[in-house]
Structure formats: structure tokens, C-alpha cells
Amino acid sequence: MKAPASKGLAAAAVAFALSGCATGGGETGWIMVVDGTKGLDNFIRVGEANWTATDGAIQATQGGKDPAYLVTKDSYKDFVMRVEFWASDDANSGVFMRCQDPGKINDESCYEANIFDQRPDPTYGTGAIVKVAAVAAPMPKAGGKWNTYEISMQGTRLVVVLNGQKTIDVQDSKFARGPFALQWGRGTIKFRKVEIKPS
């Protein structure tokens, strides 16, 4: 009698674990902000861009003369986040973190993990934290493919990993807490998964 009961419990445990994978990655503490076309309601729109939930992602292809942003309603201090994105070769985008003024997003008031393959000064191009930590040459390229950023901000330690390659590991104490934002500045940018785990 005990063997069938333990097999039943094991099967139930496996089923429970798998159901967790289908709904949020199955990892405790992760908050899904964007999941395919779901998630636009988690943001406040700042600036003009044609953000839509289309083709399995939240995306923008055009906007006004200034960059536009999707800014989270919640603020974060220490966290790990994963961002799956697709950028056109000419895209100018980024993930802005610990923003100090949700209505005025820029690289002076937030940390920006850049997505900008064609940046005129490639020092702070794709993979860099603009005005904080330069990316080593040759600068990684994100254009024309799906990419994954894994970003960790723990106190003053800031780490950026792009497609499994660490591009930044630096100490900086400029910003301690704030919402994060997704940028459209030029070209096409698509975000199909954004999740964050506060610590």
C-alpha cells in the first residue's frame, strides 16, 4: 500500500512543478511583467510610440521625434531581471533601471542597459550601461535576432549579461531604487518576455 501512495505523491509533485513552469517559469519570486502580448497594462506610457501587443510580443516601430518609454508602475531596489527582445539593425532602445523620475526617463536619471548597435560612439553601445560602464570591443550586436539580457542590481554592484556573455560588472552608487522602463527611440523593438525577481 505504501509504494502506490508514494508514487501518487511523486506524480502529484511532478505535475505541480510542471504546472508552475507553464504559468511563470516555475521559479519562486519571479514577477512576469511581459509575457508575449500580455503586459502593456503593467506600464505607464511616456512619450509617443506606437506600442502594440502583436505577433507574440509588445513592440514599437515608430514614434515622435523624442524617445518613448513604457515605465513600470512599481519601483525596485535590488533585483535580477530577464528581458527577451528583438531589435532591428537600426534600433535605438534600452532597458532603463532605478529611474529617479518616472515622467522624465534618460541616461542621466536611470541606469540604461543599451540596445543600440549603430550608436555613433560605440563605447556605450549594445551591452553597456550608458555613462557608467563601457562595453569591451568588439561591441556585441543585437540587431536582427532574438536576444536575452540578464541584469542584476544588488546594492552598488551592477551586472549585465547579453546572450550568456557578461558585458558589464561594475560598482556604482548613483541610483538606489526606482521603476524600470523599456525604450523605443528608433527602428523596431520587440519585447516578448520581461520578468523581475526582487531581492
BAFI-3210 file (N, C-alpha, C; in Angstrom, 3 decimals, decimal comma, padded with zeros to 6 digits):
// residues 199
n [1|2|3|4|5|6|7|8|9|10|11|12|13|14|15|16|17|18|19|20|21|22|23|24|25|26|27|28|29|30|31|32|33|34|35|36|37|38|39|40|41|42|43|44|45|46|47|48|49|50|51|52|53|54|55|56|57|58|59|60|61|62|63|64|65|66|67|68|69|70|71|72|73|74|75|76|77|78|79|80|81|82|83|84|85|86|87|88|89|90|91|92|93|94|95|96|97|98|99|100|101|102|103|104|105|106|107|108|109|110|111|112|113|114|115|116|117|118|119|120|121|122|123|124|125|126|127|128|129|130|131|132|133|134|135|136|137|138|139|140|141|142|143|144|145|146|147|148|149|150|151|152|153|154|155|156|157|158|159|160|161|162|163|164|165|166|167|168|169|170|171|172|173|174|175|176|177|178|179|180|181|182|183|184|185|186|187|188|189|190|191|192|193|194|195|196|197|198|199]
n.u [000,811|001,968|003,849|002,321|001,033|003,181|004,152|002,005|002,084|004,555|004,043|002,080|003,604|005,420|003,601|002,606|004,945|005,471|003,191|003,684|005,828|004,590|003,105|004,706|007,403|008,076|009,748|010,338|009,400|009,739|008,452|006,275|006,345|006,086|004,671|004,747|002,174|000,965|000,831|001,046|-000,568|000,855|002,420|003,152|002,738|005,139|005,884|005,741|004,985|004,176|003,263|002,301|000,541|001,499|002,004|003,071|004,555|005,352|005,607|007,222|007,376|007,512|007,492|007,402|009,506|011,168|012,536|010,450|008,756|007,938|007,002|007,384|004,872|005,609|008,340|011,783|014,484|016,880|017,525|017,067|016,748|015,225|015,206|013,772|014,330|013,880|015,587|015,700|018,319|018,851|017,844|017,296|017,261|016,608|016,999|015,964|016,823|016,117|015,041|014,827|012,907|009,863|008,471|010,332|012,482|015,815|019,351|020,679|019,268|018,686|019,870|020,991|020,791|022,030|020,612|021,703|023,043|024,089|025,160|026,675|029,025|030,509|031,297|029,460|027,531|025,384|024,999|026,366|026,306|025,034|027,010|028,087|029,401|031,514|031,358|033,392|035,505|035,219|032,125|029,118|026,488|023,013|021,093|018,496|017,810|016,600|017,297|018,702|018,760|020,237|020,053|021,472|021,088|022,401|022,602|025,347|026,488|026,443|025,463|025,568|024,459|024,558|023,018|024,228|026,856|028,904|028,857|029,122|030,313|030,248|030,789|028,612|027,058|025,109|022,249|019,665|017,132|014,045|011,542|011,524|012,138|011,182|012,496|011,633|013,365|014,195|013,802|012,794|011,592|011,070|009,609|009,369|009,389|009,581|010,809|011,102|012,921|012,701|014,973]
n.v [-001,205|001,259|001,849|002,420|004,779|006,525|006,729|008,034|010,474|011,403|011,660|013,634|015,747|016,169|016,906|019,274|020,843|021,045|022,424|024,878|025,704|026,278|028,542|030,590|030,199|028,672|029,365|030,486|033,657|035,225|037,817|038,172|040,508|041,172|038,970|037,524|038,787|039,890|042,299|045,066|046,636|046,826|049,007|052,560|054,824|056,896|059,582|059,466|056,638|053,852|051,605|048,256|045,154|042,563|039,799|037,978|039,554|042,634|045,602|048,309|050,434|052,944|056,464|059,625|062,607|062,432|059,962|057,269|055,621|052,691|052,594|051,057|050,604|049,980|050,274|049,281|047,987|046,182|043,554|040,880|040,648|039,407|039,853|039,352|040,207|041,589|043,321|045,639|046,191|048,914|049,833|051,870|051,474|050,423|049,211|050,734|051,367|051,665|054,257|057,739|059,695|059,027|060,318|061,498|060,035|059,124|058,695|060,036|060,008|057,422|054,003|052,707|049,874|049,411|049,124|049,404|049,115|050,674|052,935|056,110|056,649|053,889|053,113|053,099|051,386|048,639|046,400|047,857|049,937|052,942|055,822|054,907|052,357|051,157|049,018|046,262|046,079|043,710|045,420|043,864|042,687|043,128|043,288|042,159|039,663|037,441|038,154|037,882|039,669|039,516|040,980|042,206|043,930|044,593|046,221|048,281|046,897|046,219|044,187|043,061|040,766|039,594|037,506|035,303|036,142|037,943|041,373|043,646|044,371|046,062|048,571|050,985|053,772|055,615|055,516|054,208|053,080|052,581|052,732|050,598|050,946|050,446|051,181|052,880|054,267|054,411|052,674|049,200|047,595|044,785|043,224|040,192|038,777|039,779|039,630|039,924|039,583|040,611|041,248]
n.w [000,000|000,716|-001,296|-003,743|-002,822|-002,342|-004,920|-006,085|-004,715|-005,609|-008,342|-008,231|-007,215|-009,326|-011,343|-010,210|-010,172|-012,919|-013,742|-012,602|-014,172|-016,563|-016,024|-015,041|-015,269|-013,147|-011,102|-007,919|-006,685|-008,956|-010,982|-013,574|-016,027|-018,710|-020,960|-023,773|-025,640|-023,474|-020,887|-021,326|-019,693|-017,359|-017,394|-017,568|-020,130|-021,567|-023,554|-027,216|-028,998|-031,083|-029,426|-029,384|-028,836|-030,473|-032,684|-030,766|-028,998|-027,232|-028,906|-030,739|-033,557|-034,577|-033,732|-032,012|-032,327|-030,151|-027,853|-026,587|-023,853|-021,925|-018,722|-015,601|-013,077|-010,558|-008,190|-007,864|-005,953|-005,235|-007,470|-009,874|-013,339|-016,345|-019,787|-022,835|-026,105|-029,424|-031,887|-034,565|-037,012|-037,038|-034,670|-031,787|-028,548|-025,159|-021,780|-018,998|-015,658|-012,115|-012,149|-011,524|-011,916|-012,969|-015,011|-016,602|-018,317|-018,803|-019,646|-017,689|-015,368|-014,781|-014,777|-017,814|-019,697|-022,691|-026,014|-028,911|-031,660|-033,726|-032,577|-032,667|-031,115|-030,181|-027,649|-025,538|-026,572|-027,536|-024,866|-022,961|-019,961|-020,149|-019,858|-017,534|-017,547|-019,962|-022,845|-023,732|-026,623|-029,298|-029,761|-028,771|-030,961|-031,476|-033,391|-035,609|-034,518|-031,907|-028,519|-025,191|-022,260|-019,101|-016,148|-013,212|-010,237|-007,339|-004,532|-004,830|-006,877|-010,268|-012,860|-016,170|-018,524|-021,737|-023,919|-022,653|-022,313|-020,201|-020,101|-018,578|-015,323|-012,623|-010,065|-008,767|-007,297|-007,864|-008,290|-006,288|-006,181|-007,981|-010,643|-013,612|-017,154|-020,579|-023,724|-026,779|-029,395|-031,985|-035,111|-035,000|-032,124|-030,085|-027,319|-025,832|-023,489|-020,176|-017,043|-013,493|-010,471|-007,390|-004,662]
ca.u [000,000|002,783|004,500|001,447|000,774|004,345|004,198|000,972|002,596|005,630|003,409|001,425|004,664|005,907|002,547|002,574|006,141|005,299|002,178|004,359|006,643|003,748|002,486|005,604|008,769|008,220|010,769|009,748|009,796|009,784|007,249|006,198|005,870|005,663|004,637|004,177|001,396|000,367|001,656|001,014|-001,233|001,795|003,268|002,674|003,384|005,755|006,316|004,926|005,408|003,025|003,359|001,195|000,735|001,372|002,941|003,723|005,448|004,992|006,578|007,030|008,101|007,631|007,062|007,658|010,913|011,907|012,291|009,252|009,045|006,966|007,579|006,642|004,167|006,286|009,764|012,609|015,789|017,797|016,754|017,585|015,697|015,499|014,490|013,943|013,998|014,333|015,842|016,166|019,715|018,940|017,099|017,855|016,390|017,348|016,281|016,349|016,539|016,239|014,776|014,552|011,705|009,144|007,986|011,470|013,427|017,007|020,547|021,208|018,469|018,462|020,876|020,475|021,441|021,743|020,368|021,954|024,175|024,642|025,459|027,844|030,170|030,172|031,748|028,291|026,555|024,697|025,712|026,947|025,441|025,396|027,647|028,563|030,347|031,666|031,438|034,685|035,483|034,232|030,809|028,162|025,410|021,717|020,172|018,009|017,661|016,134|018,388|018,308|019,517|020,092|020,594|021,426|021,461|022,427|023,331|026,112|027,031|025,599|025,972|024,782|024,830|023,825|023,108|025,153|028,185|028,924|029,403|029,391|030,322|030,794|030,232|028,168|026,071|024,330|020,808|019,420|015,801|013,141|010,911|012,320|011,442|011,591|012,563|011,683|013,982|014,332|013,752|011,790|011,970|010,030|009,886|008,432|009,340|010,295|010,484|011,984|012,891|013,244|015,649]
ca.v [000,000|002,464|002,132|003,178|006,114|007,371|007,016|009,040|011,755|011,823|012,108|014,916|016,745|016,464|017,650|020,619|021,544|021,356|023,465|026,130|026,102|026,806|029,809|031,690|029,754|027,727|029,803|031,280|035,045|035,958|038,537|038,293|041,841|040,991|037,564|037,568|040,010|040,324|043,104|046,518|047,296|046,953|050,167|053,891|055,268|058,224|059,890|058,957|055,484|053,014|050,338|047,332|043,744|041,961|038,728|037,341|040,461|044,048|046,186|049,636|050,606|054,361|057,355|061,044|062,965|062,059|058,581|056,968|054,600|052,000|052,709|050,238|051,300|049,632|050,574|048,149|048,344|045,113|042,611|040,258|040,659|038,793|040,558|038,786|041,264|041,557|044,678|045,799|046,634|050,355|050,169|052,548|051,097|050,129|048,896|051,753|050,829|052,547|055,610|058,675|060,468|058,220|061,135|062,009|058,917|059,318|058,052|060,851|059,775|055,968|053,154|052,201|048,782|049,904|048,301|050,435|048,606|051,703|054,155|056,771|056,321|052,535|052,866|052,778|050,736|047,454|045,669|048,787|050,788|054,256|056,816|054,268|051,278|050,888|047,621|045,971|045,798|044,293|045,590|042,856|043,152|042,533|043,505|041,105|038,364|037,461|038,267|037,873|040,396|039,143|042,148|042,098|045,117|044,242|047,322|049,068|046,030|046,165|043,172|042,882|039,606|039,595|036,212|034,429|036,746|039,094|042,562|044,658|044,010|047,322|049,154|052,362|054,057|056,792|055,329|053,085|052,483|053,259|051,864|050,386|051,376|049,902|052,340|052,951|055,509|054,357|051,318|048,291|046,880|043,871|042,581|039,076|038,336|040,591|039,169|040,503|038,925|041,496|040,532]
ca.w [000,000|000,812|-002,571|-004,638|-002,278|-002,561|-006,358|-006,331|-004,229|-006,511|-009,589|-007,945|-007,082|-010,673|-012,043|-009,642|-010,640|-014,334|-013,900|-012,273|-015,320|-017,632|-015,670|-014,717|-015,227|-012,058|-010,173|-006,859|-006,527|-010,227|-011,377|-015,028|-016,388|-020,100|-021,362|-025,118|-025,873|-022,204|-020,003|-021,551|-018,569|-016,244|-017,661|-017,885|-021,367|-021,535|-024,910|-028,314|-029,799|-031,410|-028,693|-029,610|-028,489|-031,798|-033,069|-029,619|-028,270|-027,145|-029,820|-031,309|-034,815|-034,887|-032,663|-032,208|-032,526|-028,943|-027,430|-025,798|-022,855|-021,083|-017,381|-014,645|-012,002|-009,307|-008,067|-007,436|-005,406|-005,623|-008,273|-011,082|-014,355|-017,643|-020,842|-024,174|-027,044|-030,814|-032,335|-035,940|-037,046|-036,795|-033,447|-030,625|-027,454|-023,949|-020,551|-018,026|-014,334|-010,950|-012,653|-010,441|-012,226|-013,955|-016,112|-017,370|-018,392|-019,635|-019,104|-016,590|-014,167|-014,687|-015,403|-019,082|-020,430|-024,028|-027,203|-029,920|-032,443|-034,603|-031,804|-033,262|-030,254|-029,744|-026,280|-024,727|-027,436|-027,019|-023,817|-021,990|-019,146|-020,698|-018,991|-016,301|-017,839|-021,385|-023,252|-024,352|-028,070|-030,198|-029,168|-029,236|-031,834|-031,154|-034,500|-036,483|-033,855|-030,520|-027,549|-023,786|-021,237|-017,694|-015,460|-011,760|-009,475|-005,924|-003,901|-005,799|-007,930|-011,455|-013,784|-017,385|-019,331|-023,001|-024,603|-021,938|-022,197|-019,289|-020,746|-017,548|-013,902|-012,130|-008,845|-008,931|-006,256|-008,256|-008,118|-005,374|-006,320|-008,905|-011,631|-014,812|-018,368|-021,870|-024,616|-028,235|-029,829|-033,440|-035,642|-034,434|-030,914|-029,607|-026,036|-025,714|-022,098|-019,200|-015,688|-012,492|-009,159|-006,352|-003,563]
c.u [000,851|003,431|003,570|001,173|001,956|004,501|003,174|001,427|003,687|005,044|002,730|002,465|005,203|004,877|002,483|003,757|005,997|004,253|002,770|005,198|005,792|003,209|003,476|007,040|009,020|009,249|010,148|010,293|009,851|008,429|007,282|005,580|005,368|005,753|003,945|003,456|000,734|001,344|001,634|000,388|-000,348|002,637|002,460|003,433|003,891|006,301|005,434|005,613|004,183|003,129|002,098|001,577|000,442|002,395|003,742|004,651|004,801|006,048|006,208|007,906|008,259|007,114|007,347|009,141|011,780|011,629|011,021|009,537|007,780|007,602|006,739|005,991|004,838|007,762|010,502|013,954|016,824|016,995|017,639|016,446|016,186|014,603|014,808|013,459|014,538|014,470|016,218|017,601|019,860|018,259|017,957|016,857|017,247|016,408|016,825|015,915|016,828|016,047|014,313|013,291|010,946|008,605|009,083|012,576|014,588|018,207|021,248|020,482|018,106|019,751|020,263|021,355|021,063|021,471|020,493|023,201|024,854|024,923|026,720|029,130|029,883|030,601|030,589|027,171|025,907|025,578|026,308|025,870|025,885|025,875|028,105|029,657|030,353|031,734|032,773|034,505|035,803|032,856|029,872|027,060|024,127|020,761|019,798|017,830|017,067|017,342|017,823|019,290|019,205|020,812|020,403|021,888|021,285|023,262|024,033|026,679|026,013|026,224|025,011|025,348|023,946|024,076|024,182|026,553|028,117|029,590|029,784|029,349|031,022|030,124|029,834|027,039|025,155|022,843|020,545|018,105|014,993|012,492|011,889|011,466|012,040|011,481|012,326|012,300|014,080|014,227|012,608|012,365|010,779|010,503|008,887|008,383|010,184|009,857|011,529|011,803|013,531|013,926|015,678]
c.v [001,264|002,823|002,881|004,595|007,030|007,693|008,092|010,422|012,287|012,352|013,456|016,026|017,145|017,294|019,085|021,445|021,946|022,431|024,826|026,625|026,755|028,195|030,904|031,273|028,802|028,135|030,770|032,699|035,861|036,588|038,703|039,650|041,851|039,503|037,489|038,885|040,536|041,202|044,603|047,278|047,417|048,226|051,450|054,312|056,699|058,489|059,211|057,801|054,617|051,634|049,506|045,957|042,954|040,843|038,177|038,229|041,835|044,792|047,604|049,747|052,063|055,195|058,795|061,317|062,604|060,607|058,458|055,754|053,941|051,932|051,897|051,107|051,065|050,021|049,353|048,667|047,335|044,047|041,924|040,328|039,977|039,465|039,882|039,829|040,974|042,997|044,670|046,322|048,109|050,790|050,946|052,294|050,876|049,745|049,851|051,287|051,843|054,012|056,527|059,496|059,727|059,010|061,670|060,956|059,298|058,674|058,883|060,555|058,300|055,269|052,609|051,083|049,007|048,794|049,276|050,039|049,695|053,015|054,801|056,570|054,948|052,204|052,424|052,187|049,545|046,714|046,549|049,355|052,212|055,204|056,249|053,255|050,972|049,388|047,420|045,690|044,315|044,325|044,496|043,482|042,397|042,556|042,253|039,745|038,554|037,387|038,166|038,692|039,755|040,237|041,970|043,414|044,780|045,290|048,137|048,216|045,872|045,185|043,052|041,688|039,629|038,270|035,309|034,979|037,961|040,271|043,639|044,011|045,172|047,710|050,597|052,618|055,225|056,665|054,078|052,368|053,262|052,266|051,556|050,720|050,693|051,034|051,984|054,293|055,606|052,897|050,510|047,602|046,043|043,268|041,443|038,495|039,277|040,092|039,674|039,753|039,886|040,678|041,373]
c.w [000,000|-000,521|-003,522|-004,126|-002,534|-004,043|-006,711|-005,887|-005,141|-007,814|-009,387|-007,840|-008,450|-011,433|-011,542|-010,147|-012,100|-014,550|-013,557|-013,430|-016,391|-017,303|-015,338|-014,619|-014,079|-011,024|-009,169|-006,855|-007,800|-010,523|-012,888|-015,364|-017,833|-020,414|-022,718|-025,329|-024,601|-021,434|-020,232|-020,388|-017,336|-016,339|-017,801|-019,143|-021,198|-022,930|-025,947|-029,025|-030,012|-030,759|-028,957|-029,093|-029,753|-031,986|-031,890|-028,819|-028,133|-027,941|-030,225|-032,544|-035,215|-033,719|-033,020|-032,388|-031,323|-028,583|-026,582|-024,929|-022,337|-019,709|-016,402|-013,583|-010,655|-009,367|-007,521|-006,961|-005,880|-006,345|-009,301|-012,085|-015,624|-018,670|-022,171|-025,168|-028,438|-031,255|-033,808|-035,896|-036,692|-035,496|-032,457|-029,504|-026,216|-022,831|-019,491|-016,643|-013,235|-011,363|-011,529|-010,658|-013,321|-015,145|-017,013|-017,367|-019,298|-018,959|-018,036|-015,281|-013,969|-015,118|-016,687|-019,622|-021,894|-025,042|-028,367|-030,704|-033,264|-033,874|-032,377|-032,454|-029,653|-028,314|-025,388|-025,587|-026,754|-026,009|-022,739|-021,067|-019,459|-019,595|-017,650|-016,609|-019,331|-021,635|-023,971|-025,844|-028,297|-029,525|-029,673|-030,082|-031,497|-032,340|-035,271|-035,856|-032,459|-029,599|-026,141|-022,965|-019,897|-016,923|-013,959|-011,149|-008,006|-005,208|-004,964|-006,933|-009,062|-012,447|-014,958|-018,149|-020,568|-023,701|-023,997|-021,760|-021,281|-019,992|-019,739|-016,166|-013,208|-010,811|-009,139|-007,939|-006,590|-007,942|-007,285|-005,630|-007,350|-009,847|-012,763|-016,026|-019,584|-022,884|-026,083|-028,577|-031,338|-033,870|-035,048|-033,210|-030,457|-028,288|-025,879|-024,308|-021,257|-017,835|-014,726|-011,171|-008,146|-005,261|-002,299]
res [m|k|a|p|a|s|k|g|l|a|a|a|a|v|a|f|a|l|s|g|c|a|t|g|g|g|e|t|g|w|i|m|v|v|d|g|t|k|g|l|d|n|f|i|r|v|g|e|a|n|w|t|a|t|d|g|a|i|q|a|t|q|g|g|k|d|p|a|y|l|v|t|k|d|s|y|k|d|f|v|m|r|v|e|f|w|a|s|d|d|a|n|s|g|v|f|m|r|c|q|d|p|g|k|i|n|d|e|s|c|y|e|a|n|i|f|d|q|r|p|d|p|t|y|g|t|g|a|i|v|k|v|a|a|v|a|a|p|m|p|k|a|g|g|k|w|n|t|y|e|i|s|m|q|g|t|r|l|v|v|v|l|n|g|q|k|t|i|d|v|q|d|s|k|f|a|r|g|p|f|a|l|q|w|g|r|g|t|i|k|f|r|k|v|e|i|k|p|s]
***
